[in-house]
Amino acid sequence: MVIQDNRHLEIPNGKKIFFASDNHLGAPSQEASFPREQAFVQWLDSIEEEAAALFLVGDLFDFWFEYQKVVPKGFTRTLGTLARLADRGVPVYYFVGNHDLWMNGYFEEELGIPVFHSPQEFNLGGRRFLIGHGDGLGPGDKGFKRMKKVFTNPLAKWLFRWLHPDLGVRLGQYFSVKNRLISGDEQTRFLGEENEWLVQYAKRKLSEKHYDFFVFGHRHLPLEIKLGPHSDYINLGDWIKYFSYGVFDGKTMHLEYFKK
């Protein structure tokens, strides 16, 4: 299957580029998250004719681990809709988050969707974007930075693969649901721009190179913050509480909210 990985995209008249993150499908259970999946698929259907491209910026699933011949059960409607979009020529780009970082070819081979494991620069309609999930970036998130070293360790992944998928996926889902971003605490409340470590990361990157837009997820907060007269930081929020998403029309970038 041909994979679209064009970092320079033009935006035809009447088209827009869409961004979404942090659906956490499967949390706290498949049954409980099913209405959220239905809403997300409705949204995907609604943007199909207007979409020049779609960026999924991490944690679409609350847990995802690819064995050599097995992927987690479920999410059929989401995967089928994404496959249809890609087949109809809508470029779809996937950035792994901290809940679905164990991707290893399934999206590329089955859906024709490129997968990125770190922030990437894109030129969209003549504007420079830096896009990524956001986990482990900036001066904070120290706990996850330590955990990520374990989760991405080749030996740890190799050992996990030896667990039977029925056990491995169940175990992964159990610990994933315990994550604070699903259970909710003060970490998911806005505590001021100076305490937003992704904002600090964006400011540092901006001092090195100009970007018109920084687009991240991970924080589960819809945020639009001016970093300067010609640069904006956007956090996409989530599809648990806010059902928020980003829209870029070639000139401006803003957040919108899906109403079921």
Secondary structure, DSSP 8 states (H G I E B T S, - for coil): ------SEE---TT-EEEEE----BTSS-HHHHHHHHHHHHHHHHHHTTTEEEEEE-S-SBS--B--SS---S--HHHHHHHHHHHHTT--EEEE--SSS-B--SHIIIII---EESS-EEEEETTEEEEEE--TT-SS--HHHHHHHHHHT-HHHHHHHHTS-HHHHHHHHHHHHHTSHHHH--GGGS---GGG-HHHHHHHHHHHHS--SEEEE-SS--EEEEEEETTEEEEEE--TTTT-EEEEE-SS-EEEEE---
